[in-house]
Amino acid sequence: MDSDDLRDSIWDHLFRSKMSKSIDEIAALKGCDVETVRAAVNHEWFTVSDNRISIAYAAPALPQS
């Protein structure tokens, strides 16, 4: 699986589960090493904090005055 496919797959998994997952959990689930997962989630779609991956959400736009 290439990096783009892995990224899509991780995003889909997180979206369906509605919760963050550890990098180790995702690596085991996807059958790849931790560094491959880290590289895939080093992307604007994700937030990584304390070894946990979650979907990044944009802050709502503020009304302009």
Backbone as a printed PyTorch tensor [residue, N CA C, xyz], in Angstrom:
tensor([[[  0.8550,  -1.1650,   0.0000],
         [  0.0000,   0.0000,   0.0000],
         [  0.9020,   1.2290,   0.0000]],

        [[  0.6430,   2.1540,  -0.9130],
         [  1.4740,   3.3590,  -0.9380],
         [  0.9980,   4.3400,   0.1420]],

        [[  1.7650,   5.3770,   0.3500],
         [  1.5070,   6.3320,   1.4330],
         [  0.1390,   7.0090,   1.3020]],

        [[ -0.2500,   7.3560,   0.0910],
         [ -1.5620,   7.9990,  -0.1090],
         [ -2.7030,   7.0480,   0.2340]],

        [[ -2.5920,   5.7920,  -0.1910],
         [ -3.6250,   4.8010,   0.1220],
         [ -3.6910,   4.5490,   1.6270]],

        [[ -2.5280,   4.4600,   2.2650],
         [ -2.4850,   4.2570,   3.7150],
         [ -3.1380,   5.4440,   4.4260]],

        [[ -2.8090,   6.6430,   4.0100],
         [ -3.3870,   7.8580,   4.6020],
         [ -4.9140,   7.8450,   4.4800]],

        [[ -5.4180,   7.5320,   3.3010],
         [ -6.8630,   7.4540,   3.0830],
         [ -7.5010,   6.4050,   3.9920]],

        [[ -6.8460,   5.2630,   4.0820],
         [ -7.3600,   4.1660,   4.8930],
         [ -7.3910,   4.5270,   6.3800]],

        [[ -6.3410,   5.1800,   6.8570],
         [ -6.2970,   5.6080,   8.2640],
         [ -7.3920,   6.6300,   8.5250]],

        [[ -7.5510,   7.6030,   7.6320],
         [ -8.5830,   8.6230,   7.8150],
         [ -9.9610,   7.9730,   7.8780]],

        [[-10.2400,   7.0510,   6.9570],
         [-11.5290,   6.3530,   6.9470],
         [-11.7530,   5.5890,   8.2460]],

        [[-10.7170,   4.9180,   8.7190],
         [-10.8360,   4.1590,   9.9640],
         [-11.1400,   5.0810,  11.1510]],

        [[-10.4180,   6.1650,  11.2600],
         [-10.6530,   7.1020,  12.3600],
         [-12.0450,   7.7220,  12.2760]],

        [[-12.4780,   8.0490,  11.0730],
         [-13.8010,   8.6400,  10.8870],
         [-14.8860,   7.6610,  11.3310]],

        [[-14.7690,   6.4080,  10.9240],
         [-15.7750,   5.3990,  11.2940],
         [-15.7660,   5.1160,  12.7880]],

        [[-14.5930,   5.0830,  13.3860],
         [-14.5070,   4.7410,  14.8150],
         [-14.8730,   5.9180,  15.7180]],

        [[-14.8360,   7.1360,  15.1650],
         [-15.1840,   8.3550,  15.9150],
         [-14.3380,   8.5540,  17.1730]],

        [[-13.0940,   8.0650,  17.1210],
         [-12.1830,   8.2650,  18.2470],
         [-10.7380,   8.1890,  17.7760]],

        [[ -9.8520,   8.7670,  18.5590],
         [ -8.4340,   8.7140,  18.2080],
         [ -7.9100,   7.3040,  18.4550]],

        [[ -6.7910,   7.0020,  17.8270],
         [ -6.1330,   5.6990,  17.9830],
         [ -4.6420,   5.9450,  18.1510]],

        [[ -3.9760,   5.0100,  18.8160],
         [ -2.5310,   5.1490,  18.9500],
         [ -1.8600,   4.7730,  17.6310]],

        [[ -0.6780,   5.3030,  17.4490],
         [  0.0940,   4.9630,  16.2580],
         [  0.3610,   3.4590,  16.2220]],

        [[  0.6340,   2.8590,  17.3780],
         [  0.8700,   1.4170,  17.4420],
         [ -0.3690,   0.6260,  17.0200]],

        [[ -1.5580,   1.0560,  17.4650],
         [ -2.8030,   0.3820,  17.0700],
         [ -2.9930,   0.4190,  15.5550]],

        [[ -2.7840,   1.5890,  14.9810],
         [ -2.9620,   1.7460,  13.5350],
         [ -1.9390,   0.9050,  12.7770]],

        [[ -0.6940,   0.8910,  13.2410],
         [  0.3360,   0.0920,  12.5830],
         [ -0.0330,  -1.3890,  12.6040]],

        [[ -0.4970,  -1.8830,  13.7360],
         [ -0.8970,  -3.2930,  13.8360],
         [ -2.1050,  -3.5780,  12.9490]],

        [[ -3.0650,  -2.6850,  12.9570],
         [ -4.2790,  -2.8560,  12.1590],
         [ -3.9750,  -2.8750,  10.6650]],

        [[ -3.0760,  -2.0040,  10.2300],
         [ -2.7610,  -1.8800,   8.8080],
         [ -1.6170,  -2.7920,   8.3680]],

        [[ -0.9870,  -3.4840,   9.3190],
         [  0.0870,  -4.4200,   8.9760],
         [  1.3430,  -3.7430,   8.4650]],

        [[  1.6690,  -2.6130,   9.0740],
         [  2.8920,  -1.9160,   8.6700],
         [  3.6200,  -1.4230,   9.9110]],

        [[  4.8030,  -0.8890,   9.7210],
         [  5.5820,  -0.4460,  10.8730],
         [  5.1670,   0.9610,  11.3210]],

        [[  5.5410,   1.2790,  12.5290],
         [  5.1820,   2.5470,  13.1570],
         [  5.6950,   3.7410,  12.3500]],

        [[  6.9050,   3.6590,  11.8390],
         [  7.4780,   4.7820,  11.0890],
         [  6.7020,   5.0480,   9.7960]],

        [[  6.1750,   4.0080,   9.1760],
         [  5.3640,   4.1870,   7.9700],
         [  4.0760,   4.9160,   8.3070]],

        [[  3.4670,   4.5530,   9.4440],
         [  2.2500,   5.2390,   9.8890],
         [  2.5650,   6.6910,  10.2270]],

        [[  3.6520,   6.9200,  10.9500],
         [  4.0390,   8.3050,  11.2860],
         [  4.2050,   9.1600,  10.0330]],

        [[  4.8340,   8.5990,   9.0100],
         [  5.0390,   9.3380,   7.7640],
         [  3.7000,   9.6300,   7.0850]],

        [[  2.7920,   8.6670,   7.1030],
         [  1.4960,   8.8500,   6.4390],
         [  0.6500,   9.9080,   7.1350]],

        [[  0.7090,   9.9620,   8.4650],
         [ -0.1480,  10.9040,   9.1970],
         [  0.5130,  12.2600,   9.4220]],

        [[  1.7250,  12.4160,   8.9300],
         [  2.3770,  13.7210,   8.9670],
         [  1.7780,  14.5350,   7.8190]],

        [[  0.5420,  14.9380,   8.0110],
         [ -0.2640,  15.5220,   6.9410],
         [ -1.3420,  16.3990,   7.5820]],

        [[ -1.8250,  17.3710,   6.8380],
         [ -2.8270,  18.3130,   7.3680],
         [ -4.1410,  17.6520,   7.7680]],

        [[ -4.3960,  16.4420,   7.3120],
         [ -5.6450,  15.7540,   7.6650],
         [ -5.6600,  15.2640,   9.1030]],

        [[ -4.4840,  15.1900,   9.7400],
         [ -4.3740,  14.5500,  11.0490],
         [ -3.7340,  15.4600,  12.0880]],

        [[ -4.0550,  15.1600,  13.3320],
         [ -3.3870,  15.7400,  14.4850],
         [ -2.7880,  14.5760,  15.2580]],

        [[ -1.5140,  14.6920,  15.6240],
         [ -0.8520,  13.6530,  16.4080],
         [ -0.4090,  14.2850,  17.7170]],

        [[ -0.8590,  13.6980,  18.8210],
         [ -0.5090,  14.2080,  20.1410],
         [ -0.3750,  13.0300,  21.1000]],

        [[  0.7340,  12.9760,  21.8100],
         [  0.9930,  11.8850,  22.7590],
         [  0.8180,  10.5220,  22.1090]],

        [[  1.3590,  10.3580,  20.9110],
         [  1.3360,   9.0960,  20.1730],
         [ -0.0740,   8.6770,  19.7380]],

        [[ -1.0310,   9.6020,  19.7720],
         [ -2.3960,   9.3040,  19.3350],
         [ -2.7230,  10.1300,  18.0970]],

        [[ -3.4030,   9.4840,  17.1680],
         [ -3.7740,  10.1020,  15.9000],
         [ -5.2630,  10.4130,  15.9290]],

        [[ -5.6080,  11.6090,  15.5060],
         [ -7.0080,  11.9680,  15.3370],
         [ -7.1470,  12.7690,  14.0530]],

        [[ -8.3720,  12.8750,  13.5910],
         [ -8.6470,  13.6640,  12.3990],
         [ -8.5510,  15.1340,  12.7760]],

        [[ -7.8790,  15.9140,  11.9580],
         [ -7.7650,  17.3560,  12.1970],
         [ -9.0290,  18.0290,  11.6880]],

        [[ -9.5560,  18.8990,  12.4710],
         [-10.7390,  19.6570,  12.0820],
         [-10.3790,  21.1200,  12.0170]],

        [[-10.8880,  21.8020,  11.0260],
         [-10.6430,  23.2300,  10.8960],
         [-11.5370,  23.9790,  11.8770]],

        [[-11.0420,  25.0510,  12.4080],
         [-11.8570,  25.9030,  13.2600],
         [-12.8810,  26.6160,  12.3730]],

        [[-14.0760,  26.8100,  12.8840],
         [-15.0740,  27.5190,  12.0710],
         [-14.6020,  28.9350,  11.7420]],

        [[-14.9450,  29.3870,  10.5800],
         [-14.5690,  30.7300,  10.1510],
         [-15.3200,  31.7640,  10.9930]],

        [[-14.6220,  32.7940,  11.3590],
         [-15.2500,  33.8710,  12.1210],
         [-15.9410,  34.8300,  11.1490]],

        [[-17.0840,  35.3440,  11.5260],
         [-17.7530,  36.3050,  10.6320],
         [-16.8860,  37.5530,  10.4630]],

        [[-16.8760,  38.0620,   9.2730],
         [-16.1050,  39.2690,   9.0190],
         [-16.9850,  40.4820,   9.2870]],

        [[-16.3640,  41.5010,   9.8590],
         [-17.1490,  42.7010,  10.1760],
         [-17.0630,  43.7160,   9.0820]]])
